[in-house]
Every structure is written in C-alpha cells, then in structure tokens.
Amino acid sequence: MSKGRNEILKGEREQRGWSQARLAELIGTDAATVSRWERGYATPSPYFREHLCRLFEKRTQDLGFLPDKQAESEQKPSPSPSPIQESSFEERSCPQLPDRQAHTVDQLSRRLASLSYLLGWVSGLFLFLLVREKRFVRFHSLQSLLFFGGSQVLSMTLLVGLVLLSATEAGPTSWQQYLEAGLALLLLLNILFTFIVWMMGMVQAWQGRSYQLPFVGHWSEQIITRTGPTFTRRD
C-alpha cells in the first residue's frame, strides 16, 4: 500500500532538472525504483538512503525518509547534548565524502560516450555491443546508432530519388525539376542537421550529460532503462 507521496525527494530532483532515469543512473538503480520511492510505494534501503543523502547534501529526515514521529523525536533537543554524539549521528545518517566524484560520470565513461558519436552509427553499434556495464556509455552509443543510422537511411533514400529523377527525360518546366530541387534541399538540410547533432552529442557526452538527441533520445532512455546494464546492485 502507498504510504504517501514523497514530494520532498521529487522536489529536490526536479529542482536540479533531473529525470527519474538520471537520478537512478547517479545512484546505481533504475527509474522504476525511483518512481516507487516518490509515489510512496517503497522506501529506499539504508544503502540508497546514504547515497541520496550524499547526492542532495541533506539529512535522511530532510528527504522525507523517516516517519514523522521519528523525525520529531530527532529534532527535539536532548537535556545535555554532546558534540561528539551529534557528530557521530550525522556521520551515521549521512556520511560526508571528500568530493562528489562518486556521483559524477567518470572520465572513462565520458570518453567512450563521446567516441560513440565519432563514426556515427558504426561507432555507436561497436560501443553498444562492447560496453555492458556502463549505463551512460550504452545510452549515448544507442542514441548514436539510432539517430545516425536513421539519418543515413534518409540520405540514401533522397539520393536514390535524385538519381531516378535525373535519369528521367523531362522538359525544363516539368514537375520533375521542382521535385528534384526539393529533394536536393531536403538532402542538404539533413546533412546540416546531422552535423549539428553530431557535434552536440559529442560535447554533451564529454561533459557527462545524458542529453537526449532529437527523435531517438526518449526511445533510447526507455530501452536502456528496461534492459539496464549488467551491474550488480545492492537492494
């Protein structure tokens, strides 16, 4: 049964502009689990509560993971508070990290994800089949495979149409000439658009962002979320 929606966790996530899939990627779980946490159908285990505390730089009760009675009792001052006890409690509830490298995409993943765009769908397919344990790399490589593969199919279709039209004998004012000019314009626009997306994909991947490419980004995220990388996750 639902125990009440966790609007605090949802608000912290949306404040940073993260999707449920992005938050799941940062802590090593899946988007469906994050959705259950926010809807109140499940509560994060101590392992994930610790990671969420570090990621949002907040205490456990500040993220709405403790019952109301327990949170109120912890907020009441003790008769003789001890600085040592308070510091030890903070370390148990939300240990601090020397840096936030654990919650950012590592440099190797950024390089591999950026390289997945280098040769279009060829490099995307290669890295998608090669890398099995890095969700960030698999997401970008799948995007590269789908987008640039579709772009090449469209370009080949337009080229075939141009060749067939050019081989047709027609007068200077016939509709074939207008159609040929239209196909040539579409081909040029497709090449320019593909180049812009190619540059954007490489830059966004290098910066460690799960940027969704036009037309294929949402599909790629859904596929990666359903299949998932082959990593060992602690419940």
QUIJO-V260707 format. One line per field, one symbol per residue. phi: phi as a letter, one per 20 degrees, with the letter a starting at -180 (. if undefined). burial: + if it has 24 or more other C-alpha atoms within 12 Angstrom, else -. A space follows every 50 residues. Layout:
phi->???
burial->???
//
This chain:
phi->.fdofefffffffffemeefffffffdncdffffffffenebcgfgffff fffffelcefffemedggffffffefffgcfdgffffffffffbfedfbd ffddffffffffffffegdmffffffffeeedddffffffffgfffffff ffffffffffffffffeefbffdffffffffffffffffffffffffgff ffffffemdefefgmdfffffffffffmfededee
burial->-----+-+++-++-----+++++++++++++-++++++----++---+++ ++++++++++++++++--------------------------+++----- --+++---++++++++++-+++++++++--+--++++++++++++++++- ++--+--++-++-----------------+--++-++--+---+--++-+ ++++++-++++++--++--++--++--++------
//
